[in-house]
């Protein structure tokens, strides 16, 4: 999703939409990723550690680019990464639990990063 997007803001939006879309399409797998019995926070398995690192590096890299964009410059990259991840994760949770329609994701992400 990120590779197909043009521009930093669009890449961030594409990443968020891909995250939410995956959760909506695969709710059991999405829940499993965050199950502490399978992947303990701060102590991932050898299988999960490289995947987590790759995801963190992707988000960190994009946010590093984003804070150079007009309107985002000067923001704390770590705080912005946490805010973006928390937002899309919460949206994914609301969608998988049926509290928000999946169609709400795109306009919500547009509102978030525009």
Jmol script that loads the backbone (N, CA, C; Angstrom):
load data "model"
ATOM      1  N   UNK A   1       0.826  -1.199   0.000  1.00  0.00           N
ATOM      2  CA  UNK A   1       0.000   0.000   0.000  1.00  0.00           C
ATOM      3  C   UNK A   1       0.866   1.257   0.000  1.00  0.00           C
ATOM      4  N   UNK A   2       1.908   1.243   0.788  1.00  0.00           N
ATOM      5  CA  UNK A   2       2.780   2.413   0.882  1.00  0.00           C
ATOM      6  C   UNK A   2       3.531   2.621  -0.425  1.00  0.00           C
ATOM      7  N   UNK A   3       4.033   1.551  -1.003  1.00  0.00           N
ATOM      8  CA  UNK A   3       4.804   1.653  -2.244  1.00  0.00           C
ATOM      9  C   UNK A   3       3.965   2.206  -3.390  1.00  0.00           C
ATOM     10  N   UNK A   4       2.665   1.957  -3.368  1.00  0.00           N
ATOM     11  CA  UNK A   4       1.790   2.414  -4.451  1.00  0.00           C
ATOM     12  C   UNK A   4       1.361   3.872  -4.286  1.00  0.00           C
ATOM     13  N   UNK A   5       1.602   4.448  -3.127  1.00  0.00           N
ATOM     14  CA  UNK A   5       1.170   5.827  -2.858  1.00  0.00           C
ATOM     15  C   UNK A   5       2.248   6.817  -3.274  1.00  0.00           C
ATOM     16  N   UNK A   6       1.801   7.994  -3.703  1.00  0.00           N
ATOM     17  CA  UNK A   6       2.729   9.057  -4.107  1.00  0.00           C
ATOM     18  C   UNK A   6       2.689  10.157  -3.052  1.00  0.00           C
ATOM     19  N   UNK A   7       3.825  10.512  -2.521  1.00  0.00           N
ATOM     20  CA  UNK A   7       3.897  11.586  -1.542  1.00  0.00           C
ATOM     21  C   UNK A   7       3.821  11.051  -0.119  1.00  0.00           C
ATOM     22  N   UNK A   8       4.461  11.752   0.775  1.00  0.00           N
ATOM     23  CA  UNK A   8       4.565  11.295   2.162  1.00  0.00           C
ATOM     24  C   UNK A   8       3.220  11.224   2.859  1.00  0.00           C
ATOM     25  N   UNK A   9       2.404  12.252   2.748  1.00  0.00           N
ATOM     26  CA  UNK A   9       1.102  12.258   3.416  1.00  0.00           C
ATOM     27  C   UNK A   9       0.245  11.112   2.891  1.00  0.00           C
ATOM     28  N   UNK A  10       0.282  10.893   1.585  1.00  0.00           N
ATOM     29  CA  UNK A  10      -0.489   9.813   0.991  1.00  0.00           C
ATOM     30  C   UNK A  10       0.017   8.449   1.458  1.00  0.00           C
ATOM     31  N   UNK A  11       1.323   8.323   1.652  1.00  0.00           N
ATOM     32  CA  UNK A  11       1.890   7.062   2.138  1.00  0.00           C
ATOM     33  C   UNK A  11       1.443   6.780   3.567  1.00  0.00           C
ATOM     34  N   UNK A  12       1.430   7.813   4.395  1.00  0.00           N
ATOM     35  CA  UNK A  12       0.963   7.645   5.774  1.00  0.00           C
ATOM     36  C   UNK A  12      -0.504   7.229   5.778  1.00  0.00           C
ATOM     37  N   UNK A  13      -1.302   7.887   4.961  1.00  0.00           N
ATOM     38  CA  UNK A  13      -2.724   7.545   4.859  1.00  0.00           C
ATOM     39  C   UNK A  13      -2.887   6.105   4.352  1.00  0.00           C
ATOM     40  N   UNK A  14      -2.116   5.713   3.345  1.00  0.00           N
ATOM     41  CA  UNK A  14      -2.192   4.357   2.796  1.00  0.00           C
ATOM     42  C   UNK A  14      -1.805   3.316   3.841  1.00  0.00           C
ATOM     43  N   UNK A  15      -0.802   3.610   4.627  1.00  0.00           N
ATOM     44  CA  UNK A  15      -0.386   2.688   5.687  1.00  0.00           C
ATOM     45  C   UNK A  15      -1.507   2.517   6.706  1.00  0.00           C
ATOM     46  N   UNK A  16      -2.106   3.612   7.118  1.00  0.00           N
ATOM     47  CA  UNK A  16      -3.207   3.536   8.080  1.00  0.00           C
ATOM     48  C   UNK A  16      -4.384   2.771   7.526  1.00  0.00           C
ATOM     49  N   UNK A  17      -4.720   3.025   6.274  1.00  0.00           N
ATOM     50  CA  UNK A  17      -5.851   2.330   5.655  1.00  0.00           C
ATOM     51  C   UNK A  17      -5.546   0.838   5.496  1.00  0.00           C
ATOM     52  N   UNK A  18      -4.326   0.491   5.150  1.00  0.00           N
ATOM     53  CA  UNK A  18      -3.946  -0.919   5.035  1.00  0.00           C
ATOM     54  C   UNK A  18      -4.055  -1.622   6.390  1.00  0.00           C
ATOM     55  N   UNK A  19      -3.657  -0.945   7.434  1.00  0.00           N
ATOM     56  CA  UNK A  19      -3.735  -1.497   8.799  1.00  0.00           C
ATOM     57  C   UNK A  19      -5.188  -1.793   9.157  1.00  0.00           C
ATOM     58  N   UNK A  20      -6.043  -0.800   8.955  1.00  0.00           N
ATOM     59  CA  UNK A  20      -7.458  -0.950   9.283  1.00  0.00           C
ATOM     60  C   UNK A  20      -8.117  -1.993   8.380  1.00  0.00           C
ATOM     61  N   UNK A  21      -7.793  -1.969   7.104  1.00  0.00           N
ATOM     62  CA  UNK A  21      -8.383  -2.919   6.158  1.00  0.00           C
ATOM     63  C   UNK A  21      -7.990  -4.349   6.489  1.00  0.00           C
ATOM     64  N   UNK A  22      -6.733  -4.553   6.880  1.00  0.00           N
ATOM     65  CA  UNK A  22      -6.302  -5.895   7.279  1.00  0.00           C
ATOM     66  C   UNK A  22      -7.108  -6.375   8.482  1.00  0.00           C
ATOM     67  N   UNK A  23      -7.244  -5.503   9.475  1.00  0.00           N
ATOM     68  CA  UNK A  23      -8.002  -5.873  10.672  1.00  0.00           C
ATOM     69  C   UNK A  23      -9.441  -6.229  10.325  1.00  0.00           C
ATOM     70  N   UNK A  24     -10.052  -5.450   9.424  1.00  0.00           N
ATOM     71  CA  UNK A  24     -11.439  -5.702   9.044  1.00  0.00           C
ATOM     72  C   UNK A  24     -11.577  -7.014   8.279  1.00  0.00           C
ATOM     73  N   UNK A  25     -10.608  -7.322   7.438  1.00  0.00           N
ATOM     74  CA  UNK A  25     -10.666  -8.538   6.624  1.00  0.00           C
ATOM     75  C   UNK A  25     -10.252  -9.784   7.394  1.00  0.00           C
ATOM     76  N   UNK A  26      -9.403  -9.611   8.406  1.00  0.00           N
ATOM     77  CA  UNK A  26      -8.851 -10.746   9.160  1.00  0.00           C
ATOM     78  C   UNK A  26      -8.911 -10.471  10.661  1.00  0.00           C
ATOM     79  N   UNK A  27     -10.101 -10.325  11.228  1.00  0.00           N
ATOM     80  CA  UNK A  27     -10.194  -9.921  12.637  1.00  0.00           C
ATOM     81  C   UNK A  27      -9.539 -10.905  13.618  1.00  0.00           C
ATOM     82  N   UNK A  28      -9.603 -12.199  13.323  1.00  0.00           N
ATOM     83  CA  UNK A  28      -8.984 -13.157  14.240  1.00  0.00           C
ATOM     84  C   UNK A  28      -7.451 -13.045  14.200  1.00  0.00           C
ATOM     85  N   UNK A  29      -6.900 -12.902  13.015  1.00  0.00           N
ATOM     86  CA  UNK A  29      -5.444 -12.742  12.897  1.00  0.00           C
ATOM     87  C   UNK A  29      -5.000 -11.440  13.537  1.00  0.00           C
ATOM     88  N   UNK A  30      -5.773 -10.375  13.331  1.00  0.00           N
ATOM     89  CA  UNK A  30      -5.456  -9.084  13.939  1.00  0.00           C
ATOM     90  C   UNK A  30      -5.450  -9.210  15.464  1.00  0.00           C
ATOM     91  N   UNK A  31      -6.445  -9.870  16.015  1.00  0.00           N
ATOM     92  CA  UNK A  31      -6.505 -10.056  17.467  1.00  0.00           C
ATOM     93  C   UNK A  31      -5.338 -10.896  17.963  1.00  0.00           C
ATOM     94  N   UNK A  32      -4.957 -11.900  17.184  1.00  0.00           N
ATOM     95  CA  UNK A  32      -3.864 -12.784  17.586  1.00  0.00           C
ATOM     96  C   UNK A  32      -2.542 -12.035  17.709  1.00  0.00           C
ATOM     97  N   UNK A  33      -2.307 -11.100  16.811  1.00  0.00           N
ATOM     98  CA  UNK A  33      -1.056 -10.336  16.840  1.00  0.00           C
ATOM     99  C   UNK A  33      -0.886  -9.622  18.179  1.00  0.00           C
ATOM    100  N   UNK A  34      -1.991  -9.202  18.772  1.00  0.00           N
ATOM    101  CA  UNK A  34      -1.919  -8.441  20.014  1.00  0.00           C
ATOM    102  C   UNK A  34      -2.299  -9.264  21.242  1.00  0.00           C
ATOM    103  N   UNK A  35      -2.418 -10.578  21.059  1.00  0.00           N
ATOM    104  CA  UNK A  35      -2.712 -11.479  22.176  1.00  0.00           C
ATOM    105  C   UNK A  35      -1.435 -11.647  23.000  1.00  0.00           C
ATOM    106  N   UNK A  36      -1.457 -11.250  24.277  1.00  0.00           N
ATOM    107  CA  UNK A  36      -0.224 -11.331  25.078  1.00  0.00           C
ATOM    108  C   UNK A  36       0.286 -12.749  25.291  1.00  0.00           C
ATOM    109  N   UNK A  37      -0.588 -13.751  25.131  1.00  0.00           N
ATOM    110  CA  UNK A  37      -0.118 -15.140  25.235  1.00  0.00           C
ATOM    111  C   UNK A  37       0.680 -15.562  24.009  1.00  0.00           C
ATOM    112  N   UNK A  38       0.444 -14.891  22.895  1.00  0.00           N
ATOM    113  CA  UNK A  38       1.155 -15.209  21.658  1.00  0.00           C
ATOM    114  C   UNK A  38       2.318 -14.263  21.409  1.00  0.00           C
ATOM    115  N   UNK A  39       2.099 -12.998  21.696  1.00  0.00           N
ATOM    116  CA  UNK A  39       3.132 -11.989  21.450  1.00  0.00           C
ATOM    117  C   UNK A  39       3.123 -10.988  22.600  1.00  0.00           C
ATOM    118  N   UNK A  40       3.885 -11.289  23.621  1.00  0.00           N
ATOM    119  CA  UNK A  40       3.930 -10.432  24.805  1.00  0.00           C
ATOM    120  C   UNK A  40       4.575  -9.094  24.470  1.00  0.00           C
ATOM    121  N   UNK A  41       3.930  -8.029  24.880  1.00  0.00           N
ATOM    122  CA  UNK A  41       4.479  -6.680  24.654  1.00  0.00           C
ATOM    123  C   UNK A  41       5.851  -6.575  25.313  1.00  0.00           C
ATOM    124  N   UNK A  42       6.824  -6.123  24.548  1.00  0.00           N
ATOM    125  CA  UNK A  42       8.178  -5.961  25.059  1.00  0.00           C
ATOM    126  C   UNK A  42       9.000  -7.233  25.062  1.00  0.00           C
ATOM    127  N   UNK A  43       8.378  -8.373  24.783  1.00  0.00           N
ATOM    128  CA  UNK A  43       9.099  -9.638  24.772  1.00  0.00           C
ATOM    129  C   UNK A  43       8.545 -10.536  23.664  1.00  0.00           C
ATOM    130  N   UNK A  44       8.626 -10.061  22.409  1.00  0.00           N
ATOM    131  CA  UNK A  44       8.072 -10.869  21.316  1.00  0.00           C
ATOM    132  C   UNK A  44       8.887 -12.135  21.082  1.00  0.00           C
ATOM    133  N   UNK A  45       8.231 -13.100  20.489  1.00  0.00           N
ATOM    134  CA  UNK A  45       8.921 -14.347  20.150  1.00  0.00           C
ATOM    135  C   UNK A  45       9.937 -14.080  19.046  1.00  0.00           C
ATOM    136  N   UNK A  46      10.810 -15.046  18.834  1.00  0.00           N
ATOM    137  CA  UNK A  46      11.805 -14.929  17.762  1.00  0.00           C
ATOM    138  C   UNK A  46      11.124 -14.802  16.403  1.00  0.00           C
ATOM    139  N   UNK A  47       9.957 -15.408  16.264  1.00  0.00           N
ATOM    140  CA  UNK A  47       9.195 -15.334  15.015  1.00  0.00           C
ATOM    141  C   UNK A  47       8.583 -13.944  14.819  1.00  0.00           C
ATOM    142  N   UNK A  48       8.084 -13.359  15.890  1.00  0.00           N
ATOM    143  CA  UNK A  48       7.382 -12.082  15.792  1.00  0.00           C
ATOM    144  C   UNK A  48       8.324 -10.874  15.807  1.00  0.00           C
ATOM    145  N   UNK A  49       9.455 -10.967  16.469  1.00  0.00           N
ATOM    146  CA  UNK A  49      10.358  -9.822  16.638  1.00  0.00           C
ATOM    147  C   UNK A  49      10.740  -9.144  15.320  1.00  0.00           C
ATOM    148  N   UNK A  50      11.153  -9.887  14.280  1.00  0.00           N
ATOM    149  CA  UNK A  50      11.523  -9.204  13.040  1.00  0.00           C
ATOM    150  C   UNK A  50      10.333  -8.536  12.342  1.00  0.00           C
ATOM    151  N   UNK A  51       9.155  -9.121  12.487  1.00  0.00           N
ATOM    152  CA  UNK A  51       7.958  -8.519  11.888  1.00  0.00           C
ATOM    153  C   UNK A  51       7.600  -7.213  12.593  1.00  0.00           C
ATOM    154  N   UNK A  52       7.688  -7.219  13.904  1.00  0.00           N
ATOM    155  CA  UNK A  52       7.415  -6.016  14.682  1.00  0.00           C
ATOM    156  C   UNK A  52       8.428  -4.935  14.340  1.00  0.00           C
ATOM    157  N   UNK A  53       9.690  -5.309  14.264  1.00  0.00           N
ATOM    158  CA  UNK A  53      10.747  -4.354  13.918  1.00  0.00           C
ATOM    159  C   UNK A  53      10.495  -3.742  12.549  1.00  0.00           C
ATOM    160  N   UNK A  54      10.128  -4.572  11.587  1.00  0.00           N
ATOM    161  CA  UNK A  54       9.862  -4.072  10.234  1.00  0.00           C
ATOM    162  C   UNK A  54       8.705  -3.076  10.229  1.00  0.00           C
ATOM    163  N   UNK A  55       7.647  -3.390  10.942  1.00  0.00           N
ATOM    164  CA  UNK A  55       6.504  -2.474  11.020  1.00  0.00           C
ATOM    165  C   UNK A  55       6.871  -1.170  11.716  1.00  0.00           C
ATOM    166  N   UNK A  56       7.612  -1.263  12.801  1.00  0.00           N
ATOM    167  CA  UNK A  56       8.033  -0.061  13.523  1.00  0.00           C
ATOM    168  C   UNK A  56       8.953   0.804  12.659  1.00  0.00           C
ATOM    169  N   UNK A  57       9.842   0.163  11.912  1.00  0.00           N
ATOM    170  CA  UNK A  57      10.741   0.909  11.030  1.00  0.00           C
ATOM    171  C   UNK A  57       9.978   1.593   9.903  1.00  0.00           C
ATOM    172  N   UNK A  58       8.971   0.933   9.355  1.00  0.00           N
ATOM    173  CA  UNK A  58       8.167   1.530   8.294  1.00  0.00           C
ATOM    174  C   UNK A  58       7.437   2.760   8.810  1.00  0.00           C
ATOM    175  N   UNK A  59       6.758   2.634   9.934  1.00  0.00           N
ATOM    176  CA  UNK A  59       6.044   3.782  10.502  1.00  0.00           C
ATOM    177  C   UNK A  59       7.028   4.883  10.888  1.00  0.00           C
ATOM    178  N   UNK A  60       8.119   4.518  11.528  1.00  0.00           N
ATOM    179  CA  UNK A  60       9.111   5.516  11.945  1.00  0.00           C
ATOM    180  C   UNK A  60       9.706   6.267  10.772  1.00  0.00           C
ATOM    181  N   UNK A  61      10.005   5.555   9.702  1.00  0.00           N
ATOM    182  CA  UNK A  61      10.563   6.182   8.504  1.00  0.00           C
ATOM    183  C   UNK A  61       9.566   7.161   7.888  1.00  0.00           C
ATOM    184  N   UNK A  62       8.319   6.722   7.759  1.00  0.00           N
ATOM    185  CA  UNK A  62       7.302   7.601   7.176  1.00  0.00           C
ATOM    186  C   UNK A  62       7.055   8.828   8.047  1.00  0.00           C
ATOM    187  N   UNK A  63       6.998   8.638   9.339  1.00  0.00           N
ATOM    188  CA  UNK A  63       6.784   9.786  10.228  1.00  0.00           C
ATOM    189  C   UNK A  63       7.997  10.707  10.204  1.00  0.00           C
ATOM    190  N   UNK A  64       9.196  10.137  10.076  1.00  0.00           N
ATOM    191  CA  UNK A  64      10.397  10.970   9.925  1.00  0.00           C
ATOM    192  C   UNK A  64      10.305  11.863   8.704  1.00  0.00           C
ATOM    193  N   UNK A  65       9.751  11.334   7.614  1.00  0.00           N
ATOM    194  CA  UNK A  65       9.521  12.132   6.409  1.00  0.00           C
ATOM    195  C   UNK A  65       8.379  13.128   6.622  1.00  0.00           C
ATOM    196  N   UNK A  66       7.339  12.672   7.309  1.00  0.00           N
ATOM    197  CA  UNK A  66       6.152  13.511   7.505  1.00  0.00           C
ATOM    198  C   UNK A  66       6.473  14.782   8.284  1.00  0.00           C
ATOM    199  N   UNK A  67       7.338  14.680   9.283  1.00  0.00           N
ATOM    200  CA  UNK A  67       7.635  15.866  10.094  1.00  0.00           C
ATOM    201  C   UNK A  67       8.489  16.888   9.340  1.00  0.00           C
ATOM    202  N   UNK A  68       8.848  16.571   8.109  1.00  0.00           N
ATOM    203  CA  UNK A  68       9.531  17.531   7.244  1.00  0.00           C
ATOM    204  C   UNK A  68       8.548  18.252   6.319  1.00  0.00           C
ATOM    205  N   UNK A  69       7.310  17.751   6.266  1.00  0.00           N
ATOM    206  CA  UNK A  69       6.289  18.304   5.374  1.00  0.00           C
ATOM    207  C   UNK A  69       5.672  19.570   5.974  1.00  0.00           C
ATOM    208  N   UNK A  70       5.269  20.503   5.113  1.00  0.00           N
ATOM    209  CA  UNK A  70       4.577  21.699   5.611  1.00  0.00           C
ATOM    210  C   UNK A  70       3.338  21.317   6.424  1.00  0.00           C
ATOM    211  N   UNK A  71       3.208  21.952   7.565  1.00  0.00           N
ATOM    212  CA  UNK A  71       2.092  21.663   8.457  1.00  0.00           C
ATOM    213  C   UNK A  71       2.414  20.608   9.501  1.00  0.00           C
ATOM    214  N   UNK A  72       3.461  19.841   9.269  1.00  0.00           N
ATOM    215  CA  UNK A  72       3.864  18.799  10.215  1.00  0.00           C
ATOM    216  C   UNK A  72       5.252  19.075  10.800  1.00  0.00           C
ATOM    217  N   UNK A  73       5.959  20.037  10.204  1.00  0.00           N
ATOM    218  CA  UNK A  73       7.327  20.291  10.624  1.00  0.00           C
ATOM    219  C   UNK A  73       7.384  20.697  12.098  1.00  0.00           C
ATOM    220  N   UNK A  74       8.445  20.225  12.736  1.00  0.00           N
ATOM    221  CA  UNK A  74       8.662  20.555  14.138  1.00  0.00           C
ATOM    222  C   UNK A  74       7.945  19.644  15.120  1.00  0.00           C
ATOM    223  N   UNK A  75       7.097  18.758  14.632  1.00  0.00           N
ATOM    224  CA  UNK A  75       6.408  17.848  15.549  1.00  0.00           C
ATOM    225  C   UNK A  75       7.369  16.757  16.023  1.00  0.00           C
ATOM    226  N   UNK A  76       7.121  16.263  17.197  1.00  0.00           N
ATOM    227  CA  UNK A  76       7.933  15.192  17.782  1.00  0.00           C
ATOM    228  C   UNK A  76       7.603  13.885  17.062  1.00  0.00           C
ATOM    229  N   UNK A  77       8.568  13.292  16.343  1.00  0.00           N
ATOM    230  CA  UNK A  77       8.285  12.072  15.582  1.00  0.00           C
ATOM    231  C   UNK A  77       7.803  10.899  16.443  1.00  0.00           C
ATOM    232  N   UNK A  78       8.358  10.750  17.626  1.00  0.00           N
ATOM    233  CA  UNK A  78       7.933   9.644  18.491  1.00  0.00           C
ATOM    234  C   UNK A  78       6.489   9.841  18.944  1.00  0.00           C
ATOM    235  N   UNK A  79       6.151  11.056  19.321  1.00  0.00           N
ATOM    236  CA  UNK A  79       4.778  11.337  19.760  1.00  0.00           C
ATOM    237  C   UNK A  79       3.804  11.189  18.601  1.00  0.00           C
ATOM    238  N   UNK A  80       4.190  11.655  17.421  1.00  0.00           N
ATOM    239  CA  UNK A  80       3.319  11.545  16.259  1.00  0.00           C
ATOM    240  C   UNK A  80       3.138  10.088  15.848  1.00  0.00           C
ATOM    241  N   UNK A  81       4.194   9.298  15.904  1.00  0.00           N
ATOM    242  CA  UNK A  81       4.086   7.863  15.612  1.00  0.00           C
ATOM    243  C   UNK A  81       3.100   7.194  16.569  1.00  0.00           C
ATOM    244  N   UNK A  82       3.237   7.499  17.854  1.00  0.00           N
ATOM    245  CA  UNK A  82       2.333   6.911  18.848  1.00  0.00           C
ATOM    246  C   UNK A  82       0.897   7.346  18.602  1.00  0.00           C
ATOM    247  N   UNK A  83       0.701   8.611  18.264  1.00  0.00           N
ATOM    248  CA  UNK A  83      -0.647   9.121  18.012  1.00  0.00           C
ATOM    249  C   UNK A  83      -1.268   8.465  16.780  1.00  0.00           C
ATOM    250  N   UNK A  84      -0.497   8.332  15.712  1.00  0.00           N
ATOM    251  CA  UNK A  84      -1.018   7.720  14.492  1.00  0.00           C
ATOM    252  C   UNK A  84      -1.335   6.246  14.699  1.00  0.00           C
ATOM    253  N   UNK A  85      -0.415   5.519  15.301  1.00  0.00           N
ATOM    254  CA  UNK A  85      -0.643   4.097  15.531  1.00  0.00           C
ATOM    255  C   UNK A  85      -1.845   3.897  16.455  1.00  0.00           C
ATOM    256  N   UNK A  86      -1.901   4.662  17.527  1.00  0.00           N
ATOM    257  CA  UNK A  86      -3.024   4.544  18.453  1.00  0.00           C
ATOM    258  C   UNK A  86      -4.352   4.817  17.765  1.00  0.00           C
ATOM    259  N   UNK A  87      -4.368   5.803  16.907  1.00  0.00           N
ATOM    260  CA  UNK A  87      -5.603   6.157  16.206  1.00  0.00           C
ATOM    261  C   UNK A  87      -6.051   5.046  15.268  1.00  0.00           C
ATOM    262  N   UNK A  88      -5.138   4.556  14.427  1.00  0.00           N
ATOM    263  CA  UNK A  88      -5.558   3.517  13.481  1.00  0.00           C
ATOM    264  C   UNK A  88      -5.849   2.203  14.197  1.00  0.00           C
ATOM    265  N   UNK A  89      -5.130   1.933  15.272  1.00  0.00           N
ATOM    266  CA  UNK A  89      -5.403   0.706  16.020  1.00  0.00           C
ATOM    267  C   UNK A  89      -6.780   0.786  16.681  1.00  0.00           C
ATOM    268  N   UNK A  90      -7.082   1.911  17.275  1.00  0.00           N
ATOM    269  CA  UNK A  90      -8.400   2.095  17.873  1.00  0.00           C
ATOM    270  C   UNK A  90      -9.502   2.005  16.834  1.00  0.00           C
ATOM    271  N   UNK A  91      -9.270   2.607  15.669  1.00  0.00           N
ATOM    272  CA  UNK A  91     -10.247   2.526  14.584  1.00  0.00           C
ATOM    273  C   UNK A  91     -10.424   1.074  14.150  1.00  0.00           C
ATOM    274  N   UNK A  92      -9.331   0.349  14.029  1.00  0.00           N
ATOM    275  CA  UNK A  92      -9.408  -1.060  13.643  1.00  0.00           C
ATOM    276  C   UNK A  92     -10.201  -1.858  14.679  1.00  0.00           C
ATOM    277  N   UNK A  93      -9.958  -1.584  15.953  1.00  0.00           N
ATOM    278  CA  UNK A  93     -10.703  -2.268  17.008  1.00  0.00           C
ATOM    279  C   UNK A  93     -12.195  -1.957  16.906  1.00  0.00           C
ATOM    280  N   UNK A  94     -12.535  -0.708  16.724  1.00  0.00           N
ATOM    281  CA  UNK A  94     -13.949  -0.320  16.610  1.00  0.00           C
ATOM    282  C   UNK A  94     -14.609  -0.988  15.412  1.00  0.00           C
ATOM    283  N   UNK A  95     -13.887  -1.087  14.317  1.00  0.00           N
ATOM    284  CA  UNK A  95     -14.432  -1.729  13.118  1.00  0.00           C
ATOM    285  C   UNK A  95     -14.605  -3.229  13.334  1.00  0.00           C
ATOM    286  N   UNK A  96     -13.587  -3.890  13.875  1.00  0.00           N
ATOM    287  CA  UNK A  96     -13.693  -5.344  14.062  1.00  0.00           C
ATOM    288  C   UNK A  96     -14.757  -5.709  15.085  1.00  0.00           C
ATOM    289  N   UNK A  97     -15.053  -4.820  16.013  1.00  0.00           N
ATOM    290  CA  UNK A  97     -16.089  -5.084  17.018  1.00  0.00           C
ATOM    291  C   UNK A  97     -17.477  -4.631  16.569  1.00  0.00           C
ATOM    292  N   UNK A  98     -17.560  -4.042  15.365  1.00  0.00           N
ATOM    293  CA  UNK A  98     -18.841  -3.659  14.809  1.00  0.00           C
ATOM    294  C   UNK A  98     -19.369  -2.306  15.256  1.00  0.00           C
ATOM    295  N   UNK A  99     -18.528  -1.506  15.904  1.00  0.00           N
ATOM    296  CA  UNK A  99     -18.961  -0.193  16.380  1.00  0.00           C
ATOM    297  C   UNK A  99     -18.779   0.917  15.351  1.00  0.00           C
ATOM    298  N   UNK A 100     -18.047   0.622  14.297  1.00  0.00           N
ATOM    299  CA  UNK A 100     -17.770   1.607  13.252  1.00  0.00           C
ATOM    300  C   UNK A 100     -17.745   0.861  11.923  1.00  0.00           C
ATOM    301  N   UNK A 101     -18.403   1.386  10.887  1.00  0.00           N
ATOM    302  CA  UNK A 101     -18.341   0.690   9.590  1.00  0.00           C
ATOM    303  C   UNK A 101     -16.977   0.885   8.941  1.00  0.00           C
ATOM    304  N   UNK A 102     -16.516  -0.112   8.224  1.00  0.00           N
ATOM    305  CA  UNK A 102     -15.219  -0.041   7.570  1.00  0.00           C
ATOM    306  C   UNK A 102     -15.160   1.137   6.597  1.00  0.00           C
ATOM    307  N   UNK A 103     -16.305   1.532   6.043  1.00  0.00           N
ATOM    308  CA  UNK A 103     -16.340   2.659   5.106  1.00  0.00           C
ATOM    309  C   UNK A 103     -15.971   3.982   5.777  1.00  0.00           C
ATOM    310  N   UNK A 104     -15.988   4.027   7.090  1.00  0.00           N
ATOM    311  CA  UNK A 104     -15.623   5.250   7.812  1.00  0.00           C
ATOM    312  C   UNK A 104     -14.113   5.458   7.861  1.00  0.00           C
ATOM    313  N   UNK A 105     -13.338   4.421   7.566  1.00  0.00           N
ATOM    314  CA  UNK A 105     -11.882   4.503   7.712  1.00  0.00           C
ATOM    315  C   UNK A 105     -11.254   5.536   6.780  1.00  0.00           C
ATOM    316  N   UNK A 106     -11.577   5.486   5.511  1.00  0.00           N
ATOM    317  CA  UNK A 106     -10.952   6.401   4.543  1.00  0.00           C
ATOM    318  C   UNK A 106     -11.211   7.871   4.894  1.00  0.00           C
ATOM    319  N   UNK A 107     -12.463   8.295   5.096  1.00  0.00           N
ATOM    320  CA  UNK A 107     -12.669   9.699   5.435  1.00  0.00           C
ATOM    321  C   UNK A 107     -12.048  10.085   6.782  1.00  0.00           C
ATOM    322  N   UNK A 108     -12.034   9.155   7.718  1.00  0.00           N
ATOM    323  CA  UNK A 108     -11.415   9.446   9.022  1.00  0.00           C
ATOM    324  C   UNK A 108      -9.915   9.660   8.865  1.00  0.00           C
ATOM    325  N   UNK A 109      -9.267   8.814   8.067  1.00  0.00           N
ATOM    326  CA  UNK A 109      -7.832   8.969   7.837  1.00  0.00           C
ATOM    327  C   UNK A 109      -7.527  10.234   7.052  1.00  0.00           C
ATOM    328  N   UNK A 110      -8.398  10.574   6.100  1.00  0.00           N
ATOM    329  CA  UNK A 110      -8.234  11.835   5.368  1.00  0.00           C
ATOM    330  C   UNK A 110      -8.297  13.017   6.347  1.00  0.00           C
ATOM    331  N   UNK A 111      -9.254  12.986   7.262  1.00  0.00           N
ATOM    332  CA  UNK A 111      -9.399  14.063   8.238  1.00  0.00           C
ATOM    333  C   UNK A 111      -8.183  14.134   9.170  1.00  0.00           C
ATOM    334  N   UNK A 112      -7.611  12.989   9.464  1.00  0.00           N
ATOM    335  CA  UNK A 112      -6.478  12.919  10.388  1.00  0.00           C
ATOM    336  C   UNK A 112      -5.204  13.512   9.792  1.00  0.00           C
ATOM    337  N   UNK A 113      -4.907  13.197   8.543  1.00  0.00           N
ATOM    338  CA  UNK A 113      -3.602  13.585   8.004  1.00  0.00           C
ATOM    339  C   UNK A 113      -3.646  14.737   6.997  1.00  0.00           C
ATOM    340  N   UNK A 114      -4.786  15.296   6.747  1.00  0.00           N
ATOM    341  CA  UNK A 114      -4.823  16.434   5.839  1.00  0.00           C
ATOM    342  C   UNK A 114      -4.573  17.709   6.568  1.00  0.00           C
TER     343      UNK A 114
END
end "model"
wireframe off; spacefill off
backbone 0.3
color backbone group
